Amino acid sequence: MDFAVAILGQVFLAGLALFLDPSHWVRHAEFARYFSFVPILMLAVSFIARSPAPSRLQSAVLIGLVILLALSGLFSSAIGYLSAFHPVLALFLFFRTMNLIRRYDSLNQSINGEGKNLRV
């Protein structure tokens, strides 16, 4: 869940830079460095926890989206119109993360029963 909140924070920082002060682009770029490794940890933990293959695949997809986001941000001037996919990729990243959270929540409830909900 923290990863999803960090993505929303990134969108907020981009909004600040776009609508308030362009100096916030520096914060936007720096903040990404603090949480971009999280999908790698999620994938590693999914193997340790013996999560179902579809959940592991979702974690791998998140890694791919983070890489695409980083590349589209770094090379935005070189890729022209393709750089417009940067915010679209951020949306995909957010919704794939929420999908993974829901997947683990339903898995957790099916293993532990409705009344016993562990945080994943």
C-alpha angles and dihedrals in degrees: 000000000000090000091056090050090050090053090053088049089054091052089049091051090049089051091051090051094046100043106023117023129349090217087080089073087081090057090046091054095042095047091056090061091062097060108019090098093059096091089055089055090046091054092047092049091047089060093045091049091045092235119184116277094250090057091050089049090053090054090051090050089054089054090052092049092050090051091049090048092051092048094047090050096046096045100033094125092048098048098049115193092010088071087072087074090069095090091039090055089050089055091049090049092051095047094043088051091051089048090053091048090052091047093053092043092055091044090050092050093048091051098042102029128249096287098050110064118174122196114247 
